[in-house]
Amino acid sequence: MEMYKQVIYLGYGSFGEVWLVENKKTTELFAMKCIQCGQQIDNYVAREIIIQKSLYHPNVIQFKEIKLTSLRDSALSTFRVSIIC
């Protein structure tokens, strides 16, 4: 997530946490939802990505991009999926 700087922790849900992040180049603010998953991206994460990408409504924050990051600290192969809105 080298393009973004974490600004403040916003909260958490059943599957992950949400951060307010700032784009380092443009200083634009975004919400970043971080979800950890195992070796494969499970059905929940895939469904979440599809839903976020397909939502177009004036009262819903627009999907911007997704980042998949390998977490090497873990003994298991785990990944962090970051959905930027």
All heavy atoms as an XYZ file, in Angstrom:
694
protein
N       0.835     -1.188      0.000
C       0.000      0.000      0.000
C       0.877      1.248      0.000
O       0.601      2.216      0.670
C      -0.924     -0.020      1.209
C      -1.896     -1.191      1.303
S      -2.871     -1.593     -0.141
C      -3.597     -0.090     -0.594
N       1.950      1.197     -0.769
C       2.895      2.304     -0.815
C       2.310      3.595     -1.364
O       2.851      4.658     -1.145
C       4.141      1.913     -1.618
C       3.883      1.561     -3.069
C       3.366      0.144     -3.299
O       3.472     -0.714     -2.421
O       2.823     -0.082     -4.388
N       1.191      3.512     -2.079
C       0.543      4.715     -2.626
C      -0.290      5.456     -1.579
O      -0.647      6.600     -1.783
C      -0.395      4.340     -3.779
C       0.292      3.988     -5.067
S      -0.880      3.619     -6.384
C      -2.048      4.959     -6.264
N      -0.597      4.779     -0.459
C      -1.522      5.342      0.517
C      -0.889      5.425      1.902
O      -0.074      4.595      2.282
C      -2.786      4.484      0.601
C      -3.532      4.419     -0.707
C      -3.353      3.363     -1.582
C      -4.401      5.428     -1.085
C      -4.020      3.303     -2.795
C      -5.067      5.379     -2.291
C      -4.879      4.315     -3.138
O      -5.539      4.277     -4.331
N      -1.294      6.442      2.629
C      -0.866      6.619      4.009
C      -2.104      6.467      4.894
O      -3.135      7.092      4.627
C      -0.264      8.015      4.184
C       0.119      8.343      5.612
C       0.742      9.710      5.702
C      -0.362     10.737      5.766
N       0.084     12.084      6.096
N      -2.010      5.611      5.910
C      -3.141      5.454      6.824
C      -3.299      6.722      7.657
O      -2.330      7.223      8.221
C      -2.934      4.259      7.751
C      -3.039      2.942      7.032
C      -2.848      1.762      7.968
O      -2.232      1.888      9.011
N      -3.369      0.614      7.579
N      -4.531      7.238      7.706
C      -4.798      8.466      8.440
C      -5.427      8.148      9.785
O      -4.934      8.575     10.824
C      -5.721      9.408      7.624
C      -6.054     10.655      8.417
C      -5.053      9.778      6.305
N      -6.520      7.400      9.757
C      -7.225      7.080     10.995
C      -7.996      5.776     10.829
O      -8.477      5.456      9.750
C      -8.169      8.226     11.407
C      -8.721      8.018     12.806
C      -9.286      8.409     10.420
C      -9.423      9.238     13.372
N      -8.070      5.031     11.915
C      -8.833      3.788     11.948
C     -10.310      4.147     12.082
O     -10.684      4.899     12.975
C      -8.362      2.953     13.142
C      -9.123      1.686     13.366
C      -8.924      0.586     12.548
C     -10.025      1.571     14.414
C      -9.609     -0.590     12.756
C     -10.723      0.399     14.631
C     -10.506     -0.681     13.795
O     -11.184     -1.845     14.006
N     -11.150      3.618     11.182
C     -12.574      3.962     11.197
C     -13.440      2.926     11.905
O     -14.459      3.270     12.473
C     -13.087      4.162      9.765
C     -12.460      5.306      8.986
C     -12.973      5.326      7.558
C     -12.741      6.632      9.679
N     -13.066      1.654     11.837
C     -13.866      0.633     12.504
C     -13.625     -0.744     11.914
O     -12.728     -0.946     11.110
N     -14.469     -1.685     12.344
C     -14.308     -3.057     11.880
C     -15.663     -3.712     11.700
O     -16.683     -3.228     12.194
C     -13.460     -3.860     12.870
C     -14.122     -4.023     14.221
C     -14.914     -5.136     14.497
C     -13.983     -3.063     15.206
C     -15.545     -5.275     15.716
C     -14.602     -3.192     16.433
C     -15.374     -4.303     16.689
O     -15.998     -4.437     17.891
N     -15.653     -4.823     10.986
C     -16.856     -5.601     10.772
C     -16.541     -7.068     10.977
O     -15.507     -7.417     11.538
N     -17.404     -7.915     10.501
C     -17.232     -9.357     10.691
C     -15.977     -9.895     10.016
O     -15.371    -10.838     10.495
C     -18.434    -10.105     10.125
O     -19.614     -9.696     10.769
N     -15.587     -9.318      8.888
C     -14.507     -9.892      8.101
C     -13.285     -9.002      7.951
O     -12.337     -9.377      7.281
C     -15.021    -10.262      6.701
C     -16.046    -11.345      6.736
C     -17.387    -11.036      6.711
C     -15.663    -12.672      6.812
C     -18.343    -12.032      6.745
C     -16.603    -13.678      6.853
C     -17.953    -13.363      6.822
N     -13.282     -7.821      8.514
C     -12.112     -6.967      8.327
C     -12.248     -5.629      9.015
O     -13.150     -5.406      9.814
N     -11.327     -4.749      8.702
C     -11.316     -3.413      9.303
C     -11.294     -2.360      8.207
O     -10.934     -2.640      7.064
C     -10.117     -3.261     10.231
C      -8.801     -3.583      9.599
C      -7.659     -3.629     10.604
O      -7.867     -3.956     11.781
O      -6.539     -3.325     10.175
N     -11.657     -1.129      8.581
C     -11.724     -0.033      7.616
C     -10.852      1.121      8.121
O     -10.917      1.497      9.290
C     -13.180      0.453      7.412
C     -13.224      1.610      6.422
C     -14.067     -0.696      6.936
N     -10.047      1.653      7.210
C      -9.149      2.779      7.503
C      -9.446      3.936      6.559
O      -9.789      3.720      5.399
C      -7.697      2.371      7.285
C      -7.171      1.430      8.315
C      -7.322      0.068      8.335
C      -6.434      1.768      9.476
N      -6.708     -0.449      9.428
C      -6.151      0.573     10.154
C      -5.980      2.970      9.999
C      -5.427      0.536     11.333
C      -5.253      2.935     11.174
C      -4.989      1.733     11.842
N      -9.281      5.150      7.047
C      -9.261      6.326      6.188
C      -7.816      6.446      5.729
O      -6.894      6.465      6.554
C      -9.687      7.578      6.959
C      -9.666      8.880      6.157
C     -10.734      8.827      5.059
C      -9.909     10.065      7.069
N      -7.605      6.483      4.413
C      -6.251      6.577      3.868
C      -6.150      7.776      2.944
O      -7.150      8.255      2.411
C      -5.843      5.291      3.104
C      -5.753      4.108      4.040
C      -6.776      4.999      1.950
N      -4.926      8.251      2.775
C      -4.670      9.402      1.916
C      -3.732      8.974      0.790
O      -2.708      8.320      1.045
C      -4.021     10.510      2.729
C      -3.675     11.740      1.941
C      -3.010     12.800      2.800
O      -2.257     12.449      3.738
O      -3.248     13.978      2.530
N      -4.077      9.313     -0.447
C      -3.203      9.067     -1.582
C      -2.004     10.004     -1.425
O      -2.167     11.217     -1.301
C      -3.939      9.341     -2.897
C      -3.097      9.036     -4.108
O      -1.984      9.520     -4.250
N      -3.649      8.227     -4.992
N      -0.811      9.449     -1.414
C       0.392     10.251     -1.159
C       0.675     11.281     -2.248
O       1.238     12.335     -1.965
C       1.607      9.343     -0.990
C       1.558      8.524      0.282
C       2.758      7.618      0.378
C       2.723      6.805      1.646
N       3.850      5.858      1.731
N       0.266     11.007     -3.483
C       0.530     11.941     -4.580
C      -0.527     13.033     -4.684
O      -0.209     14.191     -4.883
C       0.615     11.191     -5.911
C       1.847     10.341     -6.036
C       1.911      9.685     -7.392
C       3.151      8.813     -7.495
N       3.218      8.097     -8.759
N      -1.809     12.647     -4.567
C      -2.893     13.599     -4.806
C      -3.504     14.161     -3.532
O      -4.283     15.101     -3.601
C      -4.024     12.949     -5.614
O      -4.629     11.917     -4.818
C      -3.509     12.360     -6.919
N      -3.200     13.583     -2.389
C      -3.765     13.907     -1.071
C      -5.278     13.650     -0.988
O      -5.920     14.087     -0.042
C      -3.450     15.346     -0.610
O      -4.143     16.288     -1.426
C      -1.959     15.627     -0.621
N      -5.837     12.915     -1.968
C      -7.249     12.539     -1.896
C      -7.444     11.528     -0.770
O      -6.574     10.698     -0.514
C      -7.715     11.885     -3.193
C      -7.873     12.813     -4.364
C      -8.337     12.039     -5.585
O      -7.486     11.449     -6.258
O      -9.564     12.035     -5.836
N      -8.600     11.600     -0.122
C      -8.921     10.673      0.956
C      -9.835      9.563      0.444
O     -10.735      9.810     -0.355
C      -9.601     11.411      2.113
C      -8.758     12.466      2.811
C      -9.589     13.192      3.858
C      -7.521     11.839      3.443
N      -9.579      8.335      0.929
C     -10.367      7.173      0.550
C     -10.616      6.307      1.772
O      -9.881      6.393      2.756
C      -9.619      6.326     -0.488
C      -9.332      7.038     -1.773
C      -8.106      7.617     -2.010
C     -10.306      7.127     -2.755
C      -7.839      8.274     -3.191
C     -10.056      7.785     -3.953
C      -8.818      8.359     -4.162
N     -11.629      5.466      1.689
C     -11.844      4.426      2.694
C     -11.174      3.167      2.166
O     -11.317      2.817      1.005
C     -13.326      4.190      2.902
N     -10.422      2.471      3.036
C      -9.767      1.233      2.644
C     -10.263      0.117      3.556
O     -10.085      0.174      4.774
C      -8.253      1.347      2.759
C      -7.530      0.080      2.358
S      -5.717      0.244      2.339
C      -5.378      0.396      4.082
N     -10.907     -0.877      2.969
C     -11.404     -2.031      3.706
C     -10.379     -3.145      3.566
O     -10.039     -3.546      2.459
C     -12.745     -2.475      3.131
C     -13.399     -3.596      3.867
C     -14.732     -3.907      3.205
C     -15.667     -4.580      4.151
N     -16.973     -4.799      3.539
N      -9.846     -3.641      4.680
C      -8.818     -4.678      4.671
C      -9.410     -5.986      5.163
O      -9.965     -6.050      6.256
C      -7.654     -4.286      5.567
S      -6.828     -2.782      5.051
N      -9.284     -7.021      4.336
C      -9.810     -8.338      4.660
C      -8.665     -9.324      4.543
O      -7.984     -9.367      3.522
C     -10.924     -8.742      3.662
C     -12.031     -7.704      3.644
C     -11.468    -10.123      4.005
C     -13.004     -7.866      2.488
N      -8.424    -10.139      5.588
C      -7.390    -11.154      5.512
C      -8.026    -12.471      5.096
O      -9.127    -12.806      5.518
C      -6.693    -11.316      6.858
C      -5.670    -10.217      7.085
C      -4.805    -10.488      8.273
O      -4.970     -9.843      9.271
N      -3.889    -11.423      8.173
N      -7.335    -13.222      4.252
C      -7.853    -14.513      3.825
C      -6.697    -15.481      3.632
O      -5.543    -15.076      3.603
C      -8.681    -14.383      2.557
S      -7.876    -13.535      1.218
N      -7.015    -16.760      3.512
C      -6.012    -17.815      3.402
C      -5.378    -17.877      2.031
O      -5.371    -16.897      1.292
N      -4.852    -19.047      1.689
C      -4.136    -19.217      0.427
C      -4.970    -18.827     -0.774
O      -4.471    -18.268     -1.727
C      -3.690    -20.663      0.267
C      -2.382    -20.943      0.945
C      -1.894    -22.326      0.594
O      -2.642    -23.287      0.668
N      -0.640    -22.431      0.232
N      -6.233    -19.128     -0.752
C      -7.103    -18.770     -1.860
C      -8.048    -17.679     -1.403
O      -8.406    -17.614     -0.237
C      -7.916    -19.973     -2.308
C      -7.061    -21.098     -2.836
C      -7.925    -22.282     -3.223
O      -9.014    -22.459     -2.724
N      -7.406    -23.091     -4.123
N      -8.424    -16.819     -2.328
C      -9.419    -15.802     -1.998
C     -10.753    -16.523     -1.915
O     -11.204    -17.114     -2.887
C      -9.453    -14.691     -3.062
C      -8.109    -13.986     -3.109
C     -10.563    -13.694     -2.761
C      -8.006    -12.954     -4.198
N     -11.335    -16.527     -0.734
C     -12.561    -17.298     -0.553
C     -13.764    -16.632     -1.227
O     -13.679    -15.527     -1.752
C     -12.832    -17.570      0.927
C     -13.026    -16.305      1.741
O     -13.250    -15.235      1.147
O     -12.979    -16.385      2.982
N     -14.881    -17.344     -1.229
C     -16.095    -16.871     -1.909
C     -16.577    -15.536     -1.369
O     -17.060    -14.696     -2.123
C     -17.210    -17.906     -1.786
C     -16.937    -19.128     -2.622
O     -16.174    -19.073     -3.575
N     -17.553    -20.230     -2.258
N     -16.463    -15.313     -0.053
C     -16.921    -14.045      0.528
C     -16.172    -12.870     -0.084
O     -16.780    -11.871     -0.481
C     -16.750    -14.034      2.049
C     -16.949    -12.650      2.609
C     -18.228    -12.119      2.761
C     -15.864    -11.836      2.909
C     -18.416    -10.829      3.215
C     -16.049    -10.548      3.366
C     -17.311    -10.051      3.519
O     -17.495     -8.775      3.964
N     -14.854    -12.983     -0.155
C     -14.042    -11.885     -0.673
C     -14.339    -11.653     -2.147
O     -14.500    -10.508     -2.588
C     -12.532    -12.143     -0.441
C     -11.693    -11.063     -1.082
C     -12.243    -12.237      1.044
N     -14.455    -12.722     -2.914
C     -14.776    -12.583     -4.340
C     -16.129    -11.907     -4.520
O     -16.282    -11.015     -5.353
C     -14.774    -13.952     -5.013
N     -17.118    -12.299     -3.723
C     -18.454    -11.696     -3.795
C     -18.405    -10.220     -3.408
O     -19.020     -9.375     -4.037
C     -19.419    -12.476     -2.907
C     -20.856    -12.098     -3.087
C     -21.816    -13.033     -2.350
N     -21.505    -13.177     -0.944
C     -21.107    -14.305     -0.357
N     -20.948    -15.407     -1.059
N     -20.839    -14.355      0.926
N     -17.640     -9.901     -2.377
C     -17.487     -8.512     -1.923
C     -16.897     -7.640     -3.040
O     -17.349     -6.524     -3.283
C     -16.581     -8.473     -0.694
C     -16.336     -7.098     -0.136
C     -17.459     -6.575      0.726
O     -18.363     -7.341      1.081
O     -17.427     -5.373      1.030
N     -15.906     -8.144     -3.741
C     -15.273     -7.405     -4.836
C     -16.277     -7.162     -5.957
O     -16.400     -6.044     -6.467
C     -14.034     -8.165     -5.353
C     -12.947     -8.174     -4.283
C     -13.520     -7.537     -6.645
C     -11.839     -9.162     -4.544
N     -17.009     -8.201     -6.343
C     -18.004     -8.072     -7.412
C     -19.074     -7.058     -7.039
O     -19.443     -6.197     -7.842
C     -18.636     -9.448     -7.725
C     -17.593    -10.350     -8.395
C     -19.863     -9.297     -8.622
C     -17.988    -11.806     -8.452
N     -19.561     -7.110     -5.811
C     -20.601     -6.183     -5.360
C     -20.073     -4.751     -5.368
O     -20.719     -3.838     -5.883
C     -21.123     -6.570     -3.962
C     -21.924     -7.865     -4.063
C     -21.966     -5.453     -3.360
C     -22.278     -8.472     -2.718
N     -18.893     -4.537     -4.802
C     -18.322     -3.186     -4.735
C     -18.113     -2.594     -6.130
O     -18.360     -1.426     -6.362
C     -16.993     -3.196     -3.979
C     -17.115     -3.362     -2.497
C     -17.672     -2.142     -1.803
O     -17.567     -1.024     -2.276
N     -18.301     -2.361     -0.674
N     -17.639     -3.414     -7.065
C     -17.371     -2.918     -8.417
C     -18.652     -2.588     -9.178
O     -18.642     -1.762    -10.081
C     -16.563     -3.947     -9.206
C     -15.114     -4.024     -8.761
C     -14.365     -5.073     -9.532
C     -14.004     -4.528    -10.887
N     -13.113     -5.417    -11.647
N     -19.763     -3.235     -8.829
C     -20.994     -3.060     -9.599
C     -21.934     -1.998     -9.031
O     -22.924     -1.662     -9.673
C     -21.732     -4.394     -9.709
O     -22.185     -4.807     -8.436
N     -21.654     -1.462     -7.853
C     -22.551     -0.479     -7.244
C     -22.352      0.919     -7.830
O     -21.239      1.449     -7.827
C     -22.324     -0.409     -5.728
C     -22.787     -1.601     -4.921
C     -22.371     -1.438     -3.463
C     -24.289     -1.786     -5.012
N     -23.424      1.481     -8.341
C     -23.412      2.861     -8.847
C     -24.662      3.556     -8.329
O     -25.764      3.326     -8.828
C     -23.399      2.885    -10.388
C     -22.149      2.313    -10.954
C     -22.100      1.008    -11.410
C     -20.976      3.074    -11.009
C     -20.933      0.473    -11.914
C     -19.807      2.542    -11.514
C     -19.788      1.243    -11.963
O     -18.632      0.714    -12.458
N     -24.495      4.360     -7.297
C     -25.610      5.087     -6.691
C     -25.036      6.327     -6.020
O     -23.948      6.285     -5.456
C     -26.312      4.185     -5.655
C     -27.593      4.769     -5.167
N     -27.628      5.702     -4.159
C     -28.865      4.556     -5.551
C     -28.892      6.038     -3.938
N     -29.654      5.349     -4.760
N     -25.759      7.448     -6.041
C     -25.215      8.683     -5.454
C     -24.966      8.590     -3.944
O     -24.162      9.347     -3.416
C     -26.271      9.747     -5.775
C     -27.459      9.021     -6.280
C     -27.034      7.665     -6.700
N     -25.623      7.648     -3.265
C     -25.462      7.520     -1.817
C     -24.493      6.409     -1.414
O     -24.371      6.094     -0.235
C     -26.815      7.266     -1.154
C     -27.741      8.444     -1.313
O     -27.300      9.584     -1.473
N     -29.025      8.192     -1.299
N     -23.813      5.810     -2.385
C     -22.861      4.738     -2.110
C     -21.478      5.184     -2.554
O     -21.304      5.704     -3.658
C     -23.267      3.437     -2.861
C     -22.218      2.353     -2.670
C     -24.629      2.955     -2.399
N     -20.484      4.978     -1.694
C     -19.108      5.334     -2.029
C     -18.646      4.470     -3.187
O     -18.835      3.257     -3.191
C     -18.191      5.135     -0.801
C     -18.594      6.090      0.316
C     -16.728      5.348     -1.183
C     -17.859      5.850      1.609
N     -18.024      5.076     -4.182
C     -17.632      4.390     -5.410
C     -16.351      3.585     -5.222
O     -15.379      4.072     -4.637
C     -17.436      5.418     -6.525
C     -17.537      4.851     -7.904
C     -18.897      4.222     -8.166
O     -19.919      4.850     -7.993
N     -18.887      2.978     -8.545
N     -16.330      2.371     -5.727
C     -15.160      1.500     -5.736
C     -14.062      2.136     -6.587
O     -14.323      2.635     -7.663
C     -15.569      0.143     -6.317
C     -14.442     -0.812     -6.507
C     -14.046     -1.638     -5.482
C     -13.777     -0.888     -7.715
C     -13.010     -2.540     -5.657
C     -12.739     -1.780     -7.906
C     -12.349     -2.609     -6.873
N     -12.822      2.120     -6.108
C     -11.709      2.698     -6.867
C     -10.744      1.623     -7.349
O     -10.455      1.539     -8.520
C     -10.981      3.744     -6.039
C      -9.803      4.361     -6.760
C      -9.421      5.674     -6.180
C      -8.208      6.265     -6.843
N      -8.290      6.444     -8.263
N     -10.209      0.828     -6.437
C      -9.238     -0.189     -6.828
C      -9.134     -1.256     -5.746
O      -9.675     -1.119     -4.663
C      -7.865      0.417     -7.099
C      -7.204      1.027     -5.877
C      -5.847      1.626     -6.190
O      -4.894      0.854     -6.438
O      -5.742      2.852     -6.194
N      -8.403     -2.309     -6.070
C      -8.177     -3.400     -5.117
C      -6.700     -3.746     -5.125
O      -6.041     -3.682     -6.162
C      -9.048     -4.613     -5.470
C      -8.917     -5.665     -4.399
C      -8.718     -5.158     -6.826
C      -9.979     -6.719     -4.473
N      -6.177     -4.067     -3.958
C      -4.772     -4.465     -3.815
C      -4.725     -5.798     -3.076
O      -5.436     -5.988     -2.098
C      -3.984     -3.439     -2.996
C      -3.899     -2.072     -3.609
C      -2.926     -2.054     -4.733
C      -2.771     -0.632     -5.255
N      -1.926     -0.540     -6.391
N      -3.893     -6.715     -3.535
C      -3.686     -7.996     -2.877
C      -2.252     -8.018     -2.378
O      -1.312     -7.863     -3.155
C      -3.929     -9.137     -3.871
C      -3.801    -10.554     -3.333
C      -4.869    -10.811     -2.272
C      -3.938    -11.549     -4.462
N      -2.068     -8.171     -1.059
C      -0.749     -8.113     -0.453
C      -0.475     -9.416      0.282
O      -1.298     -9.864      1.074
C      -0.678     -6.946      0.565
O      -1.117     -5.759     -0.065
C       0.724     -6.761      1.090
N       0.676    -10.023      0.046
C       1.077    -11.231      0.751
C       1.585    -10.844      2.135
O       2.370     -9.901      2.277
C       2.175    -11.947     -0.032
O       2.612    -13.081      0.668
N       1.138    -11.572      3.151
C       1.589    -11.321      4.523
C       2.669    -12.340      4.857
O       2.389    -13.478      5.184
C       0.423    -11.418      5.507
C      -0.734    -10.459      5.250
C      -1.872    -10.729      6.211
C      -0.268     -9.026      5.383
N       3.906    -11.954      4.782
C       5.023    -12.887      4.956
C       5.311    -13.194      6.418
O       6.020    -14.132      6.722
C       6.265    -12.312      4.284
C       6.061    -12.190      2.789
C       7.337    -11.853      2.072
N       7.058    -11.806      0.647
C       7.199    -10.749     -0.096
N       7.649     -9.638      0.422
N       6.909    -10.785     -1.377
N       4.786    -12.411      7.345
C       5.040    -12.627      8.765
C       4.409    -13.934      9.243
O       4.854    -14.532     10.202
C       4.473    -11.476      9.603
C       5.071    -10.143      9.193
O       5.978    -10.125      8.354
O       4.628     -9.126      9.719
N       3.368    -14.355      8.570
C       2.590    -15.492      9.001
C       3.252    -16.807      8.588
O       3.873    -16.907      7.543
C       1.188    -15.399      8.390
O       0.459    -16.550      8.690
N       3.084    -17.859      9.414
C       3.583    -19.188      9.074
C       2.783    -19.778      7.923
O       3.286    -20.560      7.138
C       3.506    -20.092     10.291
N       1.509    -19.400      7.835
C       0.648    -19.848      6.744
C       0.688    -18.822      5.622
O       1.017    -17.672      5.843
C      -0.790    -19.999      7.244
C      -1.011    -20.972      8.399
C      -2.420    -20.840      8.914
C      -0.728    -22.395      7.946
N       0.345    -19.264      4.426
C       0.241    -18.309      3.314
C      -1.070    -17.551      3.452
O      -2.127    -18.113      3.229
C       0.271    -19.041      1.978
O       1.554    -19.500      1.703
N      -0.987    -16.320      3.860
C      -2.184    -15.500      3.988
C      -2.005    -14.227      3.187
O      -0.889    -13.804      2.910
C      -2.494    -15.156      5.462
O      -1.383    -14.475      6.018
C      -2.794    -16.395      6.274
N      -3.131    -13.643      2.835
C      -3.135    -12.435      2.036
C      -4.030    -11.397      2.668
O      -4.969    -11.723      3.382
C      -3.660    -12.733      0.614
C      -2.802    -13.696     -0.137
C      -3.076    -15.049     -0.110
C      -1.728    -13.242     -0.882
C      -2.283    -15.948     -0.810
C      -0.936    -14.130     -1.581
C      -1.216    -15.479     -1.543
N      -3.738    -10.136      2.405
C      -4.631     -9.057      2.782
C      -5.204     -8.481      1.500
O      -4.458     -8.098      0.604
C      -3.903     -7.963      3.539
C      -4.799     -6.729      3.770
C      -4.157     -5.654      4.588
N      -4.024     -6.139      5.934
C      -2.955     -5.936      6.704
N      -1.927     -5.275      6.234
N      -2.907     -6.403      7.928
N      -6.522     -8.443      1.433
C      -7.212     -7.831      0.305
C      -7.638     -6.449      0.762
O      -8.333     -6.318      1.769
C      -8.441     -8.666     -0.123
C      -9.185     -7.969     -1.240
C      -8.003    -10.060     -0.554
N      -7.226     -5.423      0.058
C      -7.580     -4.054      0.402
C      -8.457     -3.487     -0.698
O      -8.034     -3.395     -1.850
C      -6.335     -3.189      0.555
O      -5.513     -3.718      1.572
N      -9.688     -3.130     -0.332
C     -10.631     -2.550     -1.275
C     -10.653     -1.054     -1.022
O     -10.981     -0.603      0.064
C     -12.043     -3.159     -1.096
C     -11.982     -4.686     -1.320
C     -13.027     -2.503     -2.043
C     -13.248     -5.408     -0.974
N     -10.284     -0.265     -2.027
C     -10.196      1.187     -1.893
C     -11.453      1.804     -2.492
O     -11.805      1.534     -3.632
C      -8.963      1.743     -2.645
C      -7.705      0.927     -2.388
C      -8.767      3.226     -2.343
C      -7.190      0.939     -1.003
N     -12.140      2.614     -1.688
C     -13.362      3.279     -2.135
C     -13.241      4.767     -1.900
O     -12.611      5.208     -0.994
C     -14.570      2.763     -1.400
S     -14.887      1.022     -1.660
